[in-house]
Amino acid sequence: MNRLARFSILGVSILVFGWVGLGHVLGRTTDNKAYKSLVVYSEVLQKIQQDYVDEPNMHLVEAGSLHGLLESLDSESSYFTPREYAEYKQKLANSTTGETGLNLSKRFGYIIVTSVIPDSSADKAGIRSGDIFESVAGFTTREMSVGQAKNLLAGQPGTGVKVGVIRRGKTQPESVDLSREKLPASKLQVQRIDNETIAIRFPTLDAGRADEVRAKLQEFSKQGVTKVILDLRECGRGSIPEALSIARLFVPSGNLTSLRGQTVPEQVFAADPSKVVWKGPVAILIDGTTTGPAEILAASIGNTKRGDLVGDRTFGLASEQKLITLDDGSAIILTVANYYNADGKAILEEGVAPTEVVHSAAAADDGEDGGDDSTPATSSTPQKEPPQLGPRPLSSEDPVLRKALDLLKNPVAVKKAA
């Protein structure tokens, strides 16, 4: 380590200890825990600098500690170094920035694919929900936040990025090349199941989706349709206000969900009877690939008991994040509020539970519910057979769809039999 770096570390330590001491002298007892943490952090830095087997790169040590600090909170909180944040801002501001069509989170210590946009480059490359990324762009994801992974996957359209993929049931990563591209707007998929029933599948919940749903409901109502299925599986992005707007098309009364955090006053999102356009039976299909805004839509139906939620527990990502810039040019993405189910449990921690549990065939092959962060076999983890390329048509072989149809036709009899 050069002389300048040594003096820098020494100076930082002196400032930290000085601030801690001054705080205690001034009687800042309310921040006692923070001061103690700073003492420990400074002591650890000094021990690393003095006693580690080799002279460490203290900039990397500090960055690594901050990455770990944010990751210990939840999968959506991230730290960006000054260089990473500058790159992130540049890509965010560039309207031509391309992507690969992936929705991501973190499980088992690695980046995991929660869902894939139909017809995206990731879809065409065979990436599927439940795949684990061992590496992105040559960097291991073991010490990578979701924000960093998304930043590495975004870039100039036409350029490529390599990922190391661990498939379901495999132990060794497979190298896959992904192409960055500008994704076209996804289309709402409507399928008539029988004379009385339609299924609406949501690839995303982007702005304007509620207007599309309203138009489809009005159109098919005139054609004699009396039952609706909303398929939220593989839906992993969009707008939470849009999810609430769609929920209000179905729910005439009650509270859809609530939002609150340490510094965020509680907000309760209620139904609006003037917005309702569908009064007939409705069922929602969900599983571990249902994340974010789609979870809010599912929770709104479940919390108000407007319809049945059929399938598996959702992944658990519905929350609000805030970007906070720091003085040295770095930044953090911090979860500041959670959305809640009717039982008061945060969706980020619990997901949204189905009212009628139906495991997919692939989930059944993987084993029963349970497990921990060391094993991929959990009910909240996407464990499905690779879907067809592009939009997935609903099939009579789908056990989740079959259960939903049974419930819509004779809900009392089905629930008594269960």
Secondary structure, 3 states (H helix, E strand, C coil): CCHHHHHHHHHHHHHHHHHHHHHHHCCCHHHHHHHHHHHHHHHHHHHHHHHCCCCCCHHHHHHHHHHHHHHCCCCCCEEECHHHHHHHHHHHHCCCCEECCEEEEEECCEEEEEEECCCCHHHHCCCCCCCEEEEECCEEHHHCCHHHHHHHHCECCCCEEEEEEECCCCCCCEEEEEECECCCCCCCEEEECCCCEEEEECCCECCCHHHHHHHHHHHHHCCCCCEEEEECCCCCCECHHHHHHHHCCCCCCCEEEEEECCCCCCEEEECCHHHCCCCCCEEEEECCCCCCHHHHHHHHHHHCCCCEEEECCCCCCCEEEEEEECCCCCEEEEEEEEEECCCCCEHHHHCCCCCEECCCHHHHHHCCCCCCCCCCCCCCCCCCCCCCCCCCCCCCCCHHHHHHHHHHHCHHHHHHHC
